[in-house]
């Protein structure tokens, strides 16, 4: 009876649906990968022996390879999303529409190069221009993240303006205020995720000298945000 209660529990069903998605599995692996990145840095900074650090370095690298393989071909999804955003004829702010297109094209460019460099990552064929390709991929990712972050700031600014026009003494105004608050919370969470992710390409391209500990922590935060979002989608 206890076993049946566990097997048929709604949380177990939700967990199965979550892990059935490639995004769900990727978010779990990404969280573990960045934890390993942070923890290996922590062990190094606390003068632990290399034998203690090596397992976490290995975990970080192997999960990176696995995630790279999962992402193969994912650029098609973002090209389609960019096309849909451009063709959207609904009542969408043109600034947000073009930023959405820029975001999706940036991610698509990153993933196209990411897919191409898989052969080097898994050792099938070494690419002479791998460093240049990786830098180009990071620039494309950074461009997509900057578009997403700018959309977040713009959305928050618009919501602030809308809020000032509301009459909270009326029922309709109260309902609209609650809607704005939900939209603001979602925009803030996405903005935090984008700013955390920006630490990685900024560091990789040499625009800032960020240590592994900070990159690990920002990666954990953005991964948990993505994991939570995907968990809600599969509810």
N, C-alpha and C positions, 0 to 999 in steps of 0.2 A: 504493500500500500504506500509506504513512504517513497519507494522507488518510482511508483507510478505518479505520485504527486509531484516529484521532481521532474520527471521526464515530460509530463504534460503541463508543467507550469508555464504561464505566458512569457516569463522572462527567458526561459530556455528557448521557446519558439522564436522570440525576438532575437536572441543571440545567434541562433542558426541562420535566420534571415540576414542578419548583419554580416556574418562571416561568409555567407553565400555570395556577397558582392565583392568584386575585385577592389573597390574603393575601401570597403571595410577592412579587408585583410591588409591593404597597403597602409592604412592609418595605424593599425596595430603595430605593424613592423616598423613604421616610421617612428612611432613613439619609443619603441624599444631601442631602435638604432640611435636616436639622439640621446636617450638615457645612457647608453653604452659610451657614446662620445663624451658626454659630460663626466661620467664616472671614471673613465680612463684618465681624463685630464685631472680630476680630483685626486686620484691615486698617485699620479705623477707629481702633483704639487705637494702632496704630503709625504713624498720620498719613499713610497712603497716600491718593493722590488719589481723588476720587469716581469717576473713570473706571475705577479698578481695583476699587472696591467694587460699583459698579452691576450688573455681570453676576451676582454672587453674590446680591445682593438680588433681582434678577429671577428667578433660578433658584429661590430660596426661595419666592417668591410663586407662580410658575407651578406648581411641584410641589405646593404647598398646594392650589391650585385643582383640579389633576388628582386628587389624593387625595380631595378632598371629593366629586368626581363619582363616583369608584369606590365611596365609602361609601354612596351613595344606596340606601336600602332595606335597609341592613344591620341596622337596628334590629330587624327581624323575627327574625333569627337569635338576638339576645340575649333577646328576649321569649320565644322558644321555650326557650332555655337556662334562663331563670328558672323557667318552668313545669315543666320536667323536674326541675330541682333541688328545687322545692317538692314535686313528686309522688314523689320518690325514697323508696321504702319500704325500701330496703336498710339495712344496719348502718352508717349515717352519723351522725357526731356532730351533734346538732341545732344546735350553735353554728356549725359549719362549713356546715351546710345553709342556715341563714338568712343567713349572711354571703355565701354563693354567690348566693343569691337577690338580696340587696342589691346585690352587685357587678353582676350581669347587668341588673337594673332601672336601676341608675345609668348603665351604658353605653348601655342602650336609650333612656333619656331624653335623653342627650347626642346620640345619633345621630338621634332623631326631630327634634330642633330643628336639627341639622346638615343633615338632608335638606331641611327647610323653608326654611332660609336659603340654599340653593344658588342660588335665583333672584336673590338680591342679589349673591352672590359672582361670578356670571358676567355680571351686568349686565342681566338680562332685566327685572327689576323691583326698584326700590329700596324696602326696607322701612323704615318710619319708626321702628320699635321694634328695629332691628337690634342696637343695643348691649345692650338689656335681654335680648334673646333669646340673644345670645352669652354674657352673664354667667350666665344660667340654664343654658345648656348646659355651661359650665365648672363650675358647682356640681354638676350631675348627674354629670359625669365625675369630679370630685373625690370625690363620695360613693361612686361605684363603686370608685375606687382605694383609698379608705380602708377599705372593706369587704374588698378583696383583701389589703391590707397587714395588717389585723387578723387575717385568716385565716392569713396567713403567720406572724405572731408566735405565734398560738395553736397552730398546727401544730408549730412549733419547740419550744414549751413542752411540748406533749404528748409529742413524740418524746424529749425530755430525760428526762421522767418514765418512759417505757417503757424507756429504755436502762438506767436505774438498777435495774430489776427483773430484768435478764438475767443468766444464769449463763454467762459466757464459757468456762467449763471444759467445757461440753457442746456437742456439734455443733449442736444446734438453736438454742442461744443465739448461736453464732457466725454462723449463717445469718441469724437475725433481726437481729443487729447490723449486718450488711452491708446488709440491706434498709432498716433505719432510716437508715443513712448515705446511701443513695441518695435516700431521701425527704427527708432534711435538706438535701442539696445542691440538689435541685429546689426546695424551699421557699425556700432562701436566694436562689437566682437569681431566682425570681419576686418575692421581697420587694425585692431591689435594683432590679428593673425598675419595680415599683410606686412606690418611693420616688423614683426618678429622674423618673418621669412626673408625680408630684405637684408637682414644681417648677413645671410649666407653669400649671395652674389656680391654684395659690397666688399666683404672680406676676401672672397675668392679672386676678385678683380683688382685687389690692392687699393681700393678707395679708402679703406680704413683698416687699421691693424687690430682686429678683434681676436681675442684668444679663444681656444677651443671650449673653454668652460662657458663663456657667454653664448657662443654659437650653439652649444649643446642645450643650454637652458632655453634660449629663444626657440630652438627647434622643438623642444618638448612642449612648450606652451602652444605653438601653432599646431602641432600634431594633435594635442588633446582637444583643441578647438575643432579641428577637422573631424576627429573621431566622434566627438559629441554630436556634431552636425549630422554625420552619417548615421549614427545611432538613432537620432530622431526621425530621419527620413525612412528608416526601415521599421519604424514602430507599427 
